[in-house]
């Protein structure tokens, strides 16, 4: 994406922000995806002016640097409240389970994740395609990263889209173990 010189000058004068180079922007985007933070803002430019523009609190203004924000958010993510529907599952627990129990554990784990990511108030239909419940590509990437992190396995993003439901996905993941 490009920004014309007049717009770039205006942006910097008014907000203190500068346009990111494409490479830097993509690196920031990838770091944000890996961090599994629900919301993030990436800005570049004059730090103090940007903070004033965004009207951040005095406490935030006193922090050391903008580069520490992502690390702080990653460190504090355990403080975030988990969904009551979310189920915690480890690869060890899954591999040690009896074969018939594995599918139940995996379905419960996946259903909890999807309910949390889609912010569903009620239990989801495990036979319904995820994309028909509102799963988009951004949420699919979040799910992919969470599953990979929790179960220590590589899962393709295509496994999460194109008509897959919880039961199908659970079976696919168990086959990868």
C-alpha positions as CSV (number, residue, x, y, z in Angstrom):
1,X,0.0,0.0,0.0
2,X,1.3,3.4,-0.8
3,X,0.5,6.9,0.6
4,X,1.0,10.0,-1.4
5,X,3.5,12.6,-0.1
6,X,0.8,15.2,0.9
7,X,-1.1,12.7,2.9
8,X,2.1,11.4,4.5
9,X,3.0,15.0,5.5
10,X,-0.5,15.7,6.9
11,X,-0.5,12.4,8.8
12,X,2.8,13.2,10.5
13,X,1.9,16.8,11.2
14,X,-1.5,16.1,12.8
15,X,-0.8,12.8,14.5
16,X,2.9,12.3,14.6
17,X,2.5,9.0,12.7
18,X,4.5,8.0,9.7
19,X,3.5,5.4,7.1
20,X,5.2,2.1,7.6
21,X,7.3,0.6,4.8
22,X,5.7,-2.5,3.4
23,X,8.3,-4.9,4.8
24,X,8.0,-3.4,8.3
25,X,4.2,-3.4,8.2
26,X,4.1,-7.1,7.2
27,X,6.6,-8.0,10.0
28,X,4.4,-6.2,12.5
29,X,1.3,-7.9,11.2
30,X,3.0,-11.4,11.5
31,X,4.2,-10.6,15.1
32,X,0.6,-9.6,16.0
33,X,-0.8,-12.8,14.6
34,X,1.7,-15.0,16.5
35,X,1.1,-13.0,19.7
36,X,-2.6,-14.1,19.8
37,X,-3.8,-10.8,21.2
38,X,-7.4,-10.0,20.5
39,X,-6.7,-6.3,19.6
40,X,-3.5,-4.6,18.7
41,X,-2.4,-1.3,17.2
42,X,0.8,-0.8,15.3
43,X,2.0,2.8,14.8
44,X,5.2,4.3,13.6
45,X,6.5,7.8,14.1
46,X,7.0,10.3,17.0
47,X,6.1,8.3,20.1
48,X,5.1,11.2,22.4
49,X,2.9,12.9,19.7
50,X,1.2,9.6,18.9
51,X,0.4,9.0,22.5
52,X,-1.1,12.5,22.8
53,X,-3.1,11.8,19.6
54,X,-4.4,8.6,20.9
55,X,-5.2,10.2,24.3
56,X,-3.5,7.5,26.3
57,X,-3.3,7.6,30.1
58,X,-0.3,9.1,32.0
59,X,0.7,5.6,33.1
60,X,1.0,4.5,29.5
61,X,2.9,7.6,28.5
62,X,5.5,6.8,31.2
63,X,6.3,3.4,29.8
64,X,9.7,2.7,28.4
65,X,9.1,2.3,24.7
66,X,6.4,1.4,22.1
67,X,8.3,-1.8,21.3
68,X,7.7,-3.2,24.7
69,X,4.0,-3.0,24.4
70,X,3.7,-6.3,22.4
71,X,5.9,-8.1,24.8
72,X,3.9,-6.8,27.8
73,X,0.7,-7.9,26.2
74,X,2.1,-11.4,25.5
75,X,3.3,-11.7,29.1
76,X,0.0,-10.6,30.5
77,X,-2.2,-12.7,28.3
78,X,-2.6,-15.2,31.1
79,X,-4.4,-12.5,33.0
80,X,-7.2,-12.4,30.4
81,X,-10.4,-14.0,31.4
82,X,-11.0,-17.2,29.6
83,X,-14.4,-18.1,28.2
84,X,-16.4,-20.4,30.5
85,X,-16.8,-22.6,27.4
86,X,-13.1,-23.0,26.7
87,X,-11.5,-26.4,27.4
88,X,-7.8,-26.7,28.1
89,X,-6.2,-29.7,26.3
90,X,-2.6,-30.8,26.1
91,X,-1.0,-33.1,23.5
92,X,0.1,-35.4,26.3
93,X,-3.4,-35.7,27.7
94,X,-4.7,-36.4,24.3
95,X,-2.1,-39.0,23.3
96,X,-2.5,-40.8,26.6
97,X,-6.3,-41.0,26.3
98,X,-8.1,-44.1,25.2
99,X,-9.0,-44.0,21.5
100,X,-12.8,-43.4,22.0
101,X,-12.0,-40.7,24.6
102,X,-9.6,-38.8,22.2
103,X,-12.4,-37.8,19.9
104,X,-14.6,-36.5,22.8
105,X,-11.7,-34.6,24.3
106,X,-10.8,-33.0,20.9
107,X,-14.4,-32.1,20.0
108,X,-14.9,-30.5,23.5
109,X,-11.6,-28.6,23.1
110,X,-12.4,-27.4,19.6
111,X,-16.0,-26.5,20.4
112,X,-14.7,-24.4,23.4
113,X,-12.2,-22.6,21.2
114,X,-14.7,-21.8,18.5
115,X,-17.3,-20.7,21.0
116,X,-14.8,-18.4,22.5
117,X,-13.4,-17.0,19.3
118,X,-16.9,-16.4,17.8
119,X,-18.2,-15.1,21.2
120,X,-21.1,-17.5,21.1
121,X,-23.4,-17.4,24.1
122,X,-24.7,-20.9,23.6
123,X,-23.2,-24.3,22.6
124,X,-22.5,-24.6,18.9
125,X,-23.8,-27.3,16.7
126,X,-20.9,-29.6,16.1
127,X,-22.3,-30.8,12.7
128,X,-22.6,-27.3,11.3
129,X,-19.9,-25.9,9.1
130,X,-17.7,-23.4,10.9
131,X,-17.8,-20.9,8.1
132,X,-21.6,-20.9,8.3
133,X,-21.3,-19.8,12.0
134,X,-19.3,-16.7,11.2
135,X,-15.8,-18.1,11.0
136,X,-13.8,-15.8,8.8
137,X,-10.1,-16.0,7.7
138,X,-8.8,-13.9,10.6
139,X,-10.5,-16.0,13.2
140,X,-9.4,-19.1,11.4
141,X,-5.8,-17.9,11.7
142,X,-6.3,-17.3,15.4
143,X,-7.7,-20.8,15.8
144,X,-4.8,-22.3,13.8
145,X,-2.2,-20.6,16.0
146,X,-4.0,-21.6,19.2
147,X,-4.3,-25.2,18.2
148,X,-0.7,-25.3,17.1
149,X,0.4,-23.7,20.4
150,X,-1.7,-26.0,22.6
151,X,-1.1,-29.3,20.8
152,X,2.3,-28.7,19.4
153,X,1.4,-29.8,15.9
154,X,1.2,-28.1,12.4
155,X,-2.3,-27.7,11.1
156,X,-3.1,-26.2,7.7
157,X,-5.3,-23.2,7.6
158,X,-7.3,-24.9,4.9
159,X,-8.3,-27.5,7.5
160,X,-10.4,-24.8,9.3
161,X,-12.3,-23.5,6.3
162,X,-14.4,-24.7,3.4
163,X,-17.3,-26.4,5.1
164,X,-15.5,-28.2,7.9
165,X,-17.3,-28.8,11.2
166,X,-16.1,-29.6,14.7
167,X,-16.5,-33.4,14.3
168,X,-14.5,-33.4,10.9
169,X,-11.8,-31.1,12.3
170,X,-11.4,-33.2,15.5
171,X,-10.9,-36.4,13.4
172,X,-8.4,-34.6,11.1
173,X,-6.4,-33.4,14.0
174,X,-6.3,-36.8,15.8
175,X,-5.0,-38.3,12.6
176,X,-2.1,-35.9,12.7
177,X,-1.0,-37.0,16.2
